[in-house]
Amino acid sequence: MSVDSISAAPAGRTGVRSLRGLGVAVVLLLGLVIAADVFAVVVGARMYAFWGAEPVDIAVYDRWESLYRWSDVATMNTFVACGVVFILWFRRARINAEVFAPDGHSLVRGWAVWGWIVPVVNLWIPRRVALDVWSASTPGAHLGTAPRQSNRLVNAWWTVWIGGYVPTLAALTHVNAEGATEMRRQLGLTLVAVLFDIAAAVLAILVVLRLTSMQHRRALEGGPLP
């Protein structure tokens, strides 16, 4: 599936708006997130190697440390920008899904946004909203002709996303690390967390492309409106 699969605007369904613009923006921003994360992995791996080497060229180390700080800025800025646009896309997908299946949602619309923001509940609420939207957006669902839609892609994305919390939180406990051993542990945990982020971003791209395409096909089917 490619960006072309979300290029056409849904037509013929009152209350349904195309996800094209937001979908393309999210995919591009997720690409920037991946690029920033790859940069962070390369620089982080070099810093990890420095803390296990003796002796260390201080001038070279300082240059890589500067790059490491820049990688933090790049990953944070791309993550925030992508997060805002992704939530806008997610909310629009939820609104469209209400037209397709007004009674097919276990949570009110507001959770499509607040589910990402409220601590603790953000561990499971967005997945619940996503699964409802996924089901409601299945082409042929209102006709009873659609095969059971697999949730494996959504579940894989969410599992990897939540899985990344473990090394991230562990790395934060070593944020004030001192000494080579502690620094290498902190850097190692950070590298693992970034690798989780890369995998989650790749899966998120697939979710965005697939769901946007599903909603387009579902909108073209017509059918009864609420």
Helices and strands as residue ranges (DSSP letters): G 3-6, H 20-50, H 58-100, H 111-117, G 121-123, H 125-136, G 141-143, H 152-163, H 165-172, H 180-220
